[in-house]
């Protein structure tokens, strides 16, 4: 009937049905419960609308959207765009109908009531979103940032950041750029609560521009001693503790098939080293701590003398030691290169960077600059690129100036540290995963990887689940991973780390440098709660973490002060990474370029899940590439393969029944259940009582002590 009721206990005993409301007049849109009658009331306020009714319809994308049907009050047909603007004046963005259908007459039942089943299906294929351009400077700025970060030509006032392809991690870049451009202090949470251009611009316009304004990131005079950035500071400490560890080496190996101009390649690398200062910077220590020393470009030489290798085995023999060789960043330039010749028209160029000089987001601008420089040098000229607006040293100085000192209780960095102390207080020291062997006293960095895939259908369902609950795919994956880890460790309080890009300002887009930070996502997994409830909790957790992501991880560790151990990483032992950085494409004239596995796998923690979305030509979900990396100190591949299977089962279960208690999710497969079910011992002996056992013992040894 559409009536919603519930059983209640009558005071005198016995059950009774209590009427709650109607189910057909309420739908959920982008995580919001929408009372359809409110939309109808707004529409009928328009003088040319006599009657209105709104339904939730399924669009071709699979999403539930609002469709309003109206009966005009006169002969003239009202304009749909005008009606949409009219509703927008009364209701929030998520309650504005996706389309409005104008009826000639109302379909009625035999008793004169509206027959909803006979309302026409809207022609979604011909529905066009009305583009509304920005009308003031604030809206223009917000729209420009949306378009810039998401790689679009334009963004209209009603465009939703997440519908356009935004996610949890790109949201931090959007907020940082809007804050920089407008001198406000919006947080990531504001973007989730107001995801359209118009709504976020209204938040920005109402924000306090005086207390939140930060200085602009610009090039300026440098002091004699330039400090490291906060992210570099951590890398420097890790490196100096063990300069032989390859854990933070970033190897890149490319097979170049065709006629390679070695002189042009050597000159191109020289151009790139000159353009990006981190590639020619050393970081000596001193009594006052480490500092940056930028070397002249002519003092950095990369040896690209071809080394002959006979076959693929010999190639690997050369690549592995090159990729894993030590850096001492206090004296060594954090970059080395080699050129390996397999044949006259086949080479492999290997480049190894230390993480102190580059992160994952650096690969795309690095590849672009090598491509531009090599192309120019093959034509006998230097690259004609525009100069960098700022260099990394400018960023390091700006960052220190902006965040302030942790000795100042009023500074931004102190406020963020206070957040992390509160959030991580009392957290368990270690996530006790089921390992294959005892944890060594000193963990190594040896690792391996188990790849797996998430199919297109499941990918689509996960994306729909995220949209329906006003979340992102990252948040859904985080919640599912938390369910898995809770089951594996038999705990309800656990933490997962995740990297954040740290490249909020547009001036950093084309820069090679170390900006990434790691934040801790503490999650409480209660078996009796539904996955929907867990997603809401994870959403709040993630938004809070992303809003306090500028303080470096090592400072958080110092502030929280957990129990330290050489056997495991502090604060978290599992990492979740969405690989949504810009793809680094390298196309060189006359050459076919192919990535080569450098053959070195490292593990910075016990277990780390990487996910990458694939889309088809229309932008629809086409499956996800996934992998569990793991520390071979404690885990084997077969065990981790089982983790991957269980993770996919959890994803299937929560997309099918998100309101089901997470404790009821079946994570074991048929083979695992078959292995566990026959819990039967050896063939039993004859039954015997305790007095009988005592009597037998007396016979066997009458002089023995009884008790």
N, C-alpha and C positions, 0 to 999 in steps of 0.2 A: 504493500500500500504506500510505501514511502514514509510511513511513520517510524520514528526512532523511539524505542522504549527500553526500559531496563528493569530487571527484577530487583525488588526491594523487600526486606523483611517487614511484615506488618507487626506493629507493637504487640498485638495479641497473639502473634504466631502465624506462620504460613506466609507464602510468597504473594506479592502483588505486583502487577505491571504498572510502572510509572511512565507517563508520557513525557518525552524529552523535547521532541520537535520533529520537523520534517527534514528528510535527507535530500530531497530533490531541489531544495531552494538554497543549498549551500555547496560550494565547490572549493577546491584548493588550487590556487594559482601561484606558481613560483614560491611555494611554501606558506602562502597566506590563505587563511580561510576567508572566503568571500561570501557575504550574504547577497544573493542575487537581487533581492527586493530593493536594496539600496541603489543599485544601478538603474532598475526600472523607475524608481522614484525620481532620480536625477534626470532621466530622459523625458519623463512626462512633465517636467517643469518647463520644457521647451514649448513655446506657443504653437508649434506646428506638429506636435506629437499628441495624438489622442490616447494611444495605448502602447505599452511597451512590456516585453517579457524577455528575460535573458536566460540563456542556458549555457552549460559547459559542454563544448563539443570537442571531439578529437580531431586535431589538424593532421595533415599528411605526415608531419614530422613525428607524430605520436604524442605530442604535448596536448594537454587540456587547455583550451583557449576559450575566451568569453565571446559569445555571439548573441547580439541583441536583435530582436524582431520588433519592428514598430509599425503602427497603423497611423497614417497621417490624419491630421484633424481637418484638413480641407482638400481641395482638388489639387493644389500645388504640392509637388513632391519635395520634401526637405532635402537639403544637401547633406550627404553623409559626412563629409569633412567638417562641416559646420556643427553637426550633432556630436561628432567626436570631440571637438574643441569645447563644446558646451559641457559634456560630461567631465572633461578634464578640469574644468573650473570648479567642480564640486567634489571630485573623488581623487584618491591617490592613483599613481600610474598603473599599479597592478590591477585596478578595478576598471580601467578604461577598456571597452570592448575591442577585440581584435578586428571585428567586422560588424557592420550593421546591415540587416536585411530589411528592406521596405516591402510591406505586404499590401496587397490590394484588398484582402479581407482576412478575417481571422478564421482558422479552422476550428470548428466547435464539435463537441460531442452531442449525442441525441438529447441530452438534458441541458444543453446550452453552456457547458463549461468549455474552457480552452482545451483543445486536443493537442497537447505538446508533441505527440508522436507524429502528427501530420504537418508539423512545421517543416518547411523546405530545408534540405541540407545546403549549407552555404557553399558557394563555388570558391573554395580557397585558392584555386589556381589563378583566379582573376583578381583576387584581393591585392591591393597595393597599399603599402604603408605610406601615409602622407608625410613627406619630409618637411619638418619645421626647422628653419634655420635659426641660428642664435640671434637674439635681439639686443644683447648688451655685451659689454666687454668681458664680464665674468663668464657668461655662457659661452662666448667665443673661445675663451682660454680653455675651459673644461672640454669643449668639443674638440679643440685642436689637440689636446693631450690624449684623449681617447683615440683619435685617428692616428696619431703619431706612434703610440705604444702598440696598437693593434695592427698597424700597417694598412690603414684604410685611407681612401681618398677624402672622406668626410664623415662626420657624425652629426646626426640631428638631435634636436632637443629631447625627443622621445626614445632615442636609441638606448638600449640597456647594455651596459658594459659587458655583462656575462653572456647575454644573447649574441653579442658581436664576437665572442671568442675569448673574452677575458677569463682569468683564473685567479686563484689565491695569490700566486707569486707575482704575476704581472700587476695585480692590484696594488702592491706596495710601490711599484714604479710610478703608477698613475698618481697615487696620493702624494708621493714625494715631489713630483713635477708640478702638480697643482699648488702645493704648499710653497714651492720655490717661486713660481710665477706670480702668485697672488699674495704672498706674505702671510699665509694663514697656517693654522696648525691642525688640519684635519687628520684623522686616523683612518686606518684601513676599515674599521668598523663602519664609519660613515658611508664608505662606498658600498658596503653590503646592504646597509639600510636604505640608501638612496642611490640606486645603481644607474639611473638615467642621467643624461646630461643636465636636464632641467632641474631635477631634484638635487643633484650634487652641487650644481651652481648655486642653488638657493641656500644650501648648507654653508658653502664657502662665503656667500654674501653676508650671512648672519654671523660668521665667525669673527673673533677678535683679531684684528690685524696688527695690533701693537705688541701684545705679549708673545705672540707665536712666531713673529717674523725672524727669519734666519738670514745671515749674510749670503750674498750670491757667491757661487763658485766661479772665481775668475783667476786668471794668471796675475801674479804680482811679484814684488821683490821677495827674495828668499834670504833667510838668515844664513850665517856662516855654517850653522849646524842644522840640517833638516832632519826632523824626527821620522821614524817609520810610521806608517799608518797603523791603526789599531789591529787590523787583520794581519799586517806584516809582522807586527810585534810577536804575535803568537807563532807564526811560521819560523821566526828567527830563533825563538826559545827552543822549539821542537828540533830545529836543525842543529843547534849548538849542543843539545843534549846527546845527539847521536848523528854525526855528519855522515856516517856510512849508510844510514837507512834510506832506501829508495821509496819510502811510503809517500813522499810528497814530490816525487819526480813526475813530470807530465810528458810522456813520450809521444811523438807523432812520427809515423813512418808512412811514406807515400811512394808507390811504384809509378814511375814516369816512363811510359812507353812511347817511343818516337825519337825524333832528332832533338836532343837536349843541348841547349846553348849553355855550357857550364860557366863561361865568363859572365853571361847575362844573369845566370842564377846567383853567382857569387856577388855581383854588383847589386842585385835586387835585395839579397839578405842584408847587405851593407846599408841600403836605403832604409829598410825596415828597422834595423838597429838604431839608426840615426833618428828616425821618426818617433820611436817609442823608448823613452828613457829607462823604464824598468829593465829592458833587455841589456842595458849597459851600466847597471848600478850594482855596487857592492855595499855591504852593510857591516862595516867594522864595529866592534864593541869598544866601550870606553868606560871610565869610572861613572860617567853620567848616562850610561846606557848606549844602545846601538843607534846609529844614524845613517842617513843615505849619503853615498858619494857617487855622483853621476860622472862616469868616465867619458872623455871625448870619444866620438864614434871611431876615429882612426886607431884607437888603442884596443879595440875589440876586433879580433880576427877569428873568423870561422874557417876551419880547415875543410875545404870542399875538394881536396885532391882525391880523385876516384880511387877507391879500394876495390880490387878485383875479387869477386866471389864466384865460385864455380857453379853452385846450384842452390836450391832452396834451403838445404840443410846448412850450408856454409853461410847463407844469408842470416839465418836465425842465430848461428854461432856468433856473428858480428853484432846483431841487434840487441841480444839480451844483455851483454855486459855494458853496452853503450847506454841502454835505457835504465839500468840499475846502478850505474857508477855514482859515486858520492858527489855531492856538492858541499862545499863549505862556504856558505853565502857571506861570511865575514871577509873573505878574500877573493872568492871565485865569482866571475860573471855568471849569472844564473841561466845560462843558455849555452848549449854546445850543438854542433851539427856534424854530420858525416855524409859522404856520398859514396854509395856502393854500386859498382858496375857489374851487372849480370851478363850483359852483352852489349854490342855496339849501340843498339837502340833501346836498351832497357836498363834503367837505373832505379835505385831506391834512395831517396833522400830522407835522412833521419834527423829529427830535431828533438832535443830534450830540454825542457824548461823546468826550473824549480817553481813550486807553487807560490813562492814569495813574489814572483814576477808576473804570474799569469794565473787566471782561473778558467773555468769552462766557458764562460761568456766571452773570453778573450780570443777564442779560436776563430770566430767568424770575422772580426776586424783584422786579425792577423792574416787569415787566408786572403781576404780582399786586398790587403796592402801588398802581399807577395805577388798576387796576380797582376795588379796594376804596375808594380815596379818591374817585374820580369817582362811583361809585354812592352813597356817603354824601353827597357834596356836592349831587347832584341831589335829595336829600331834605332838603337844608337843614341838614345836621349834619356835624361833622368825623368822620373815620374813627375807629373804635373799636378800633384794633389795639393789641396788647401792645407795650410799649416794647422796643427792641432790647436784648438782654442785654449786648452789647459794641458799641463803635464801631470804625471802622477804625484810629483812632489807638491804641486799646488793643491791637489786633493788632500794629501796628508796634512798639510798645514791648515787647510780649511776645516777638515774633520776635527782636528784637535781644538781649534778655536770654537767650532760650533757646539760640540758636545761638552766642552769644559772639563774640569778636573773632578775626580771622584772624592777629592778632599773638600770640595765645595758642596754642601748639602742641598743647595738650590740649583745645581747644575743639571742639565738634561741627563747626563750619564748617571748621576746619583739617583735621579728619579727612576731610571730604568733598572738600576741595580736593586733598588728597594722593591720594585715589582717582582724581580726574579727571586729575591730572598723570601718574599711572602709566598709566591707560587710554588716553589720547590722545597719549602720547609717540611722536614719529616719524611721526605721521599725515600723509599728503600734504596739501599746502597747498590744492589745488584739485581738484575732481572735473571732469574735462575732458569735458563732454557735447558731442555733435555740434551745434553752434550754426549758425544761419543767417547770422550776420555776426560781425564782430570785436566783442569786448567793449569798450565805451567805457571811457575812463580813469576817469570818474565815473559810477557807475550811478545810474539814476533809479529811481523807484518805480512806473513805468508798467507795468500788467499787463493780462492778459486771461485768459479761462477757456475750456477745452474740456470740456464735460460728456459723460459716458457712463454706461452702466448695466452692472451685473453681474446676470445673470438669477437667478431664484429657484432653479433646479436647481443652478447653480454655487455660489450662496450656501450652499445646504444642504450641498454636498460640502465646501466650505471649512470650514464649522462642524464637520462630522464629522472632517475631517482634524485640526483643532485639538484636538478632544476626544481623538482616538485617540493624540495625542502629548503630552498633558498641557500643551497650550499654549492660547493664546487666538486669536481671529480677528485681533486686532491683530498678534500675532506672526507669523501666517501671511502677512498682507499685507506686513509689514515684510520678511520673507524673500523674498517674490516681487518686491517692489520692488528689493531688493538684487540679485537676479538680473538684472532689467532694467537697472539702472544699471551693473552690471558689464559687461554686453554693450555698452551704449551707449558707455561710457568706456574699455573694454578695460583694466580695472583689477581687482585682487583685494582692494584695501584701500580701503574707502569709508566715508563717514559720512552719516547722515541725522539731521536734527533732528526732535523731536516735542514738542508742548506738553503739560505736566502741570498739572492744575487747581490744586493747592496749597491746597485747601480741606479739610484733614483734620479739623479740629475742627467739631463740630456747631453751635457758636455762629456759624459763618461761613456756614451754609447760606442764610440769608435776607438776607445783606448784599450791597449793591452795593459793589464795590471791585476792586482789581487784585491778584490772587493768582497768576495763571498764570505758570509758568516754562517754559523750554525746555531740554531735555536733549539730549545728543549720543549717538547710537547708532552706535558704530563696528563695522563688520561686515567680516569677511574672507570673500570669496566664492571658493572654489577650484572650478574647473570639474569636476575629477574627483570631487568629493564629491556625494553624493545630496542631494536636497531635504530628506529626513528628517534628515540630518546637519546641514544648514544651519539647519533649524528648532531643533534642539537648541542650536546655537551662538547663534542669535538669542535664544532663551529666556534663556540665561545673560546675554547682553549686556543685554537689556531689564530683567531683574530687577536686575542690578547698577546700571543707570542710575536706575531708579525708586527704588532704595534710597538713592540719593545725590542726590535731586532738590531739596533745600532750598537749596543754594547757588545764587545767581542766575547766569544765563548769562554776564553781563559779568564776574563775578568768575572764572569758569572760563576765559574768554578771557584775562584778565590772568595767571592762574596758568600756563596752558599756553604763552602768549606765541607764537602762530603769526605767520607773516609777514603783516603788515597790508597791505591794498590798498583803495583807494576803488572798485575795479572789481568787487569781489565780497565777499560776506559772509564773516566768519571762521569757521573750523572746519567748517561745512557749507554747501552751496549748494542742497540739496534737503530739503524738509520733508514729513513724513507726519502727517496729522491725522485722527483718528477723531472725528467730530462726534457724541459721545454725551452732550452736555449736555442737561439737561432742556429740553423744548420750551417756549418762551415763548408762552403763549396769552393773548390780550387780548380779553376779551368785555365790551363796555360796553352798558349798558341802552339799548334803542331804536336801536342802531347796528350795522351790519354792518362788520366790520373786515377789511381786506385789506392784505397787505404790498405795498409799491411798491418797485421797484428804484431805489435812489438814484442809479445811473448812474456811480458812481466805482469803478474797479477798481485795486487797488494790488498790487504784488509786492514782498515783503520778501526774496525769494531767487530763484534762477534758475527753479526748478521746485518745485511743491508739490502733493501729492496729498491730496485730502480724500475720505473715505469715510463713508457713513452707512448703517446697517442699517435695513431695513424688515421688519416682521413682519406676519403675517396675524392673524385674530381669535383663533387658538389659540396665538399666540406663535411659530409656526414661521417659518423664514426665508422671506422673500417677495421677495428681491432687494436689491441695494444701489445707492444713488445715489452716483455718483462724479464727480470732476472733477479735471483737471490744470490748475492755475493756472500761469502762466508770466510771466517778465519779457519784455516786448516789445522790450527793448534787444537781446536776443540770439536770441530764438526767434520763429517764426511759428506760426500756428494749425495749418497743415497738418502741420508737423513734429511738433507736440505731439499731434495726432490720431493720427499713426503710433505715438507712444509709448503712447497709450492702447490701441490695437489690440494692440500687442505685450504689454502688461501682461495683458490678458485672455487672450491665447494662453498666456502663462506659467501663469496660474491654471488654465486647462483642463488643461495638460500635467501640472502637479504634483499635481492631484487624481486624474488618471488613473494616473500612475506616480510616486508620491513617492520611490521608491527608485532612480529613474533618475538617472544623473549629470547635474547641471545644465548641464554643457557640451554635452550632447546635445539640449537642448530647442530646438525650432525656434521662433524668435521672428518670423521673416519670414512674411508671408502670400503667397498665390498671386500677387497683383498685383506685390508687391515682388520676388518671385523671377523673375517674367517680365521685369521691368524690368532685373534685374541679370544674368540668364543670358546673353543674346546679346552677349558681350564680343567683338565683331568690329570690326576697323578698316576703313579704306577699302580699295577694290580694290587688291590688291597689284601692284607692278610686277615686271618680270622679275628673276630671281635674278642676283646679281652677286657676285664674290669681292672680297676686299680688294685683291689685286694688280691686279685689273681696274679698281677705283676709282682706284688710284694711277696706272695707265697713262692713264686718261681725264683725270685732273688734269694730267698732264704734257703731253698734247696741248692741253688748254685753255689752260694758262699755263706754258710750259716754264721761265720765269725765276723762278717763285715759290719761296719757301723751303719745302722739303719738310716739315720738322718744326719 
